[in-house]
């Protein structure tokens, strides 16, 4: 079982403390494996998005250069 909220008592006052989660020791390996997989999935998604953005930027650049060449050929005198 996991808990997302921990109470912290200081000077007879209680505070919510949410800097992390508390996990039973027997589930530590499962949690670390799931977290590692989530991190790698996130990184792969960011790399994929970046590569797609790079490809689209090059495509736009080449289209504009081709258009410029066509206009120069058409209207040059």
N, C-alpha and C positions, 0 to 999 in steps of 0.2 A: 504494500500500500504506500501511496505517496501523499504528501501534504504540500499545499502551496502556501500556507500561511503559518507563521511561527510567532508566538507571543513572546515578547521580551519584556521583562520586568526590571525596573530600575527605580529606586527611591519611592517605592509603593505606587508607581505609575506603570501602566502597561502600554506597549507600543507594538504595532504590527511590523514585523521584520520580514521583508521579501527579497532578500538578496540572492536567493536560490531555492532549491527544493530539498526536502529531506526524503531519502530513499532508504529502504531496508538494504542491508549489506548483501543479501542474496540476489538482489536485482541490480546490483551495481554494473556488472558486466553487460547485461541486456541494455541498460540505459545508455552506457557509454557507446556501445555498438550502434544503437539507434541514433544517438547524437552525431556520431562520426558519419553515418550514412546520410543524415540530413544535411550536414555540412558539405559533404562531397556533392550531393545533388544540387545544393544551392550554388556551389562554385561552378559546376558544369553548366547550369542554367545561365549564369552570368557570362561565362566564356562564350556560350552559344549566342547570346544576345549581342555581345560585342562583335563577334565574327559576322553576324548578320548585318549589324550596323555598318561595319567596314565595307562589306560587299555592296550594300546599297549606296554608300557614299561614292565608291568607285564607279558604280553603274551611272549615277547621276553625273559625275564628272565627265565620263566618257561620252554620254549623250550630249552634254553641253559643248564639249570640244567638237564633236561631229557636226552639231548644228552650226557652230561658229564657222567651221570649214566650209560647209555647204553654203552659208550666207555669203562668205567671202568670195567663193567661186561664182555664185549667182550674180552678185552686185559689183564685182570688181570690173573696172574698165581700164 
